[in-house]
Amino acid sequence: MIRRPPTIKLLSVDDIVRINQKLGLREQVTYTCLDGGRVESAVHAAFYPGIYPLANGGIAEVAGALCYFIVMAHAFSNGNKRTEAIAAATFLAINGFELKFPFDREKNLNAFADKVLACANGQVTKDEMRKWFDDHKFKIQSHANS
């Protein structure tokens, strides 16, 4: 039996720009993409080569790389960290995965937000972000048999 590579659904640059714009609408603030080329570079770096197998690993690791590259691109006037987090979580979801992580009630901070902040502050490498995503992923039940 020949095993076919999995079909991977990718996010486009336009998808990520729309995520940022919707954040602005929700917050009633104008969010602007300062440099679409930076978003495009981030997407290509995460999804390289664009077909299976991806250079950054499996779905969760690619989501971690996407999160890392978008925040490092700093391509938006506002909402860079939120955009990266939502884009990475969306990429996971459309491919049948979600993240599971702890919430610290005392700090009112969850481990995902903490990791995103650490990434934005240059305290997390791409490989650490990829590993964190891989360690915290779980298969969405409706996709468990896919």
NUVOKOL-957053 format. One record per residue (C-alpha): residue number from 1; residue in three letters; x, y, z. Coordinates in Angstrom, 3 decimals. Layout:
N
+------+------+----------+----------+----------+
| tiza | doti |       c1 |       c2 |       c3 |
+------+------+----------+----------+----------+
|  NUM |  ala |        X |        Y |        Z |
...
+------+------+----------+----------+----------+
END
This chain:
146
+------+------+----------+----------+----------+
| tiza | doti |       c1 |       c2 |       c3 |
+------+------+----------+----------+----------+
|    1 |  met |    0.000 |    0.000 |    0.000 |
|    2 |  ile |    1.361 |    3.401 |   -0.994 |
|    3 |  arg |    1.157 |    5.952 |    1.753 |
|    4 |  arg |    0.274 |    9.450 |    0.600 |
|    5 |  pro |    1.669 |   12.485 |    2.363 |
|    6 |  pro |   -0.882 |   14.353 |    4.458 |
|    7 |  thr |   -2.697 |   17.279 |    2.900 |
|    8 |  ile |   -1.642 |   20.396 |    4.757 |
|    9 |  lys |   -3.788 |   23.511 |    4.725 |
|   10 |  leu |   -1.641 |   26.643 |    4.740 |
|   11 |  leu |   -2.417 |   30.223 |    5.701 |
|   12 |  ser |   -1.755 |   32.874 |    3.092 |
|   13 |  val |   -0.233 |   36.299 |    3.623 |
|   14 |  asp |   -3.727 |   37.760 |    3.040 |
|   15 |  asp |   -5.159 |   35.481 |    5.756 |
|   16 |  ile |   -2.625 |   36.778 |    8.266 |
|   17 |  val |   -3.140 |   40.417 |    7.283 |
|   18 |  arg |   -6.922 |   39.898 |    7.693 |
|   19 |  ile |   -6.365 |   38.466 |   11.190 |
|   20 |  asn |   -4.488 |   41.643 |   12.106 |
|   21 |  gln |   -7.182 |   43.879 |   10.574 |
|   22 |  lys |   -9.952 |   42.046 |   12.453 |
|   23 |  leu |   -8.074 |   42.599 |   15.705 |
|   24 |  gly |   -8.076 |   46.308 |   14.941 |
|   25 |  leu |  -11.795 |   46.320 |   14.173 |
|   26 |  arg |  -12.538 |   44.492 |   17.406 |
|   27 |  glu |  -10.499 |   47.004 |   19.381 |
|   28 |  gln |  -11.719 |   49.960 |   17.286 |
|   29 |  val |   -8.137 |   50.881 |   16.405 |
|   30 |  thr |   -6.596 |   51.161 |   12.957 |
|   31 |  tyr |   -4.177 |   48.302 |   12.436 |
|   32 |  thr |   -1.952 |   48.542 |    9.403 |
|   33 |  cys |    0.361 |   46.126 |    7.679 |
|   34 |  leu |    3.593 |   48.119 |    7.492 |
|   35 |  asp |    5.385 |   45.704 |    5.204 |
|   36 |  gly |    3.607 |   42.888 |    3.375 |
|   37 |  gly |    6.996 |   41.583 |    2.254 |
|   38 |  arg |    7.889 |   40.835 |    5.872 |
|   39 |  val |    4.679 |   38.844 |    6.331 |
|   40 |  glu |    5.372 |   36.989 |    3.097 |
|   41 |  ser |    8.926 |   36.176 |    4.221 |
|   42 |  ala |    7.624 |   34.914 |    7.572 |
|   43 |  val |    5.035 |   32.684 |    5.895 |
|   44 |  his |    7.547 |   31.268 |    3.418 |
|   45 |  ala |   10.129 |   30.644 |    6.136 |
|   46 |  ala |    7.600 |   28.712 |    8.239 |
|   47 |  phe |    5.987 |   26.750 |    5.396 |
|   48 |  tyr |    9.112 |   26.030 |    3.345 |
|   49 |  pro |    9.030 |   24.273 |    0.895 |
|   50 |  gly |    5.206 |   24.467 |    0.843 |
|   51 |  ile |    4.638 |   20.744 |    0.348 |
|   52 |  tyr |    5.095 |   17.767 |    2.633 |
|   53 |  pro |    7.529 |   17.203 |    4.236 |
|   54 |  leu |    7.953 |   20.722 |    5.555 |
|   55 |  ala |   11.436 |   21.774 |    6.636 |
|   56 |  asn |   10.210 |   22.869 |   10.084 |
|   57 |  gly |    8.701 |   19.468 |   10.918 |
|   58 |  gly |    5.126 |   18.408 |   11.613 |
|   59 |  ile |    2.023 |   20.581 |   11.851 |
|   60 |  ala |    2.625 |   21.746 |   15.441 |
|   61 |  glu |    6.286 |   22.522 |   14.818 |
|   62 |  val |    5.392 |   24.503 |   11.705 |
|   63 |  ala |    2.812 |   26.439 |   13.759 |
|   64 |  gly |    5.562 |   27.240 |   16.260 |
|   65 |  ala |    7.852 |   28.414 |   13.457 |
|   66 |  leu |    5.027 |   30.536 |   12.006 |
|   67 |  cys |    4.442 |   32.114 |   15.407 |
|   68 |  tyr |    8.161 |   32.848 |   15.748 |
|   69 |  phe |    8.673 |   34.268 |   12.254 |
|   70 |  ile |    5.588 |   36.518 |   12.349 |
|   71 |  val |    6.585 |   38.133 |   15.636 |
|   72 |  met |   10.162 |   38.587 |   14.433 |
|   73 |  ala |    8.904 |   40.243 |   11.231 |
|   74 |  his |    7.148 |   42.995 |   13.241 |
|   75 |  ala |    5.184 |   43.794 |   10.086 |
|   76 |  phe |    2.131 |   45.404 |   11.689 |
|   77 |  ser |    1.583 |   48.795 |   13.324 |
|   78 |  asn |   -0.237 |   47.110 |   16.237 |
|   79 |  gly |   -1.146 |   43.625 |   17.377 |
|   80 |  asn |    1.952 |   41.741 |   16.221 |
|   81 |  lys |    1.925 |   39.289 |   19.147 |
|   82 |  arg |   -1.841 |   38.732 |   18.998 |
|   83 |  thr |   -1.687 |   38.283 |   15.233 |
|   84 |  glu |    1.072 |   35.686 |   15.501 |
|   85 |  ala |   -0.724 |   33.783 |   18.253 |
|   86 |  ile |   -4.052 |   33.719 |   16.396 |
|   87 |  ala |   -2.395 |   32.830 |   13.072 |
|   88 |  ala |   -0.496 |   29.925 |   14.621 |
|   89 |  ala |   -3.573 |   28.654 |   16.479 |
|   90 |  thr |   -5.668 |   28.993 |   13.308 |
|   91 |  phe |   -3.090 |   27.054 |   11.292 |
|   92 |  leu |   -3.224 |   24.287 |   13.899 |
|   93 |  ala |   -7.037 |   24.255 |   13.933 |
|   94 |  ile |   -7.484 |   24.033 |   10.154 |
|   95 |  asn |   -5.123 |   21.069 |   10.244 |
|   96 |  gly |   -6.961 |   19.278 |   13.077 |
|   97 |  phe |   -5.002 |   20.322 |   16.183 |
|   98 |  glu |   -5.356 |   22.628 |   19.171 |
|   99 |  leu |   -3.049 |   23.698 |   21.970 |
|  100 |  lys |   -3.498 |   22.710 |   25.599 |
|  101 |  phe |   -1.590 |   24.765 |   28.163 |
|  102 |  pro |   -1.807 |   25.832 |   31.805 |
|  103 |  phe |   -3.299 |   29.071 |   33.093 |
|  104 |  asp |   -1.715 |   30.899 |   36.067 |
|  105 |  arg |   -4.588 |   32.557 |   37.951 |
|  106 |  glu |   -2.267 |   34.600 |   40.186 |
|  107 |  lys |   -0.529 |   36.252 |   37.224 |
|  108 |  asn |   -3.669 |   36.123 |   35.052 |
|  109 |  leu |   -1.439 |   34.746 |   32.311 |
|  110 |  asn |   -1.571 |   31.541 |   30.360 |
|  111 |  ala |    1.481 |   29.612 |   29.214 |
|  112 |  phe |    0.761 |   30.389 |   25.545 |
|  113 |  ala |    0.685 |   34.158 |   26.150 |
|  114 |  asp |    3.812 |   33.839 |   28.280 |
|  115 |  lys |    5.619 |   31.993 |   25.476 |
|  116 |  val |    4.494 |   34.556 |   22.881 |
|  117 |  leu |    5.749 |   37.422 |   25.077 |
|  118 |  ala |    9.064 |   35.648 |   25.619 |
|  119 |  cys |    9.384 |   35.174 |   21.860 |
|  120 |  ala |    8.695 |   38.854 |   21.213 |
|  121 |  asn |   11.336 |   39.765 |   23.803 |
|  122 |  gly |   13.928 |   37.570 |   22.083 |
|  123 |  gln |   14.034 |   35.051 |   24.944 |
|  124 |  val |   12.864 |   32.081 |   22.855 |
|  125 |  thr |   14.514 |   30.599 |   19.787 |
|  126 |  lys |   12.640 |   29.257 |   16.790 |
|  127 |  asp |   13.483 |   25.701 |   17.824 |
|  128 |  glu |   12.224 |   26.302 |   21.376 |
|  129 |  met |    8.966 |   27.689 |   19.984 |
|  130 |  arg |    8.597 |   24.716 |   17.639 |
|  131 |  lys |    9.168 |   22.294 |   20.541 |
|  132 |  trp |    6.718 |   24.146 |   22.803 |
|  133 |  phe |    3.977 |   23.866 |   20.176 |
|  134 |  asp |    4.743 |   20.192 |   19.618 |
|  135 |  asp |    4.661 |   19.499 |   23.368 |
|  136 |  his |    1.300 |   21.268 |   23.824 |
|  137 |  lys |   -0.657 |   20.079 |   20.784 |
|  138 |  phe |   -3.548 |   17.663 |   20.791 |
|  139 |  lys |   -5.669 |   16.230 |   18.009 |
|  140 |  ile |   -9.157 |   17.709 |   17.692 |
|  141 |  gln |  -11.670 |   14.916 |   18.239 |
|  142 |  ser |  -13.489 |   15.405 |   14.919 |
|  143 |  his |  -10.127 |   14.962 |   13.153 |
|  144 |  ala |   -8.941 |   12.044 |   15.286 |
|  145 |  asn |   -9.872 |    9.479 |   12.658 |
|  146 |  ser |   -8.658 |   11.507 |    9.659 |
+------+------+----------+----------+----------+
END
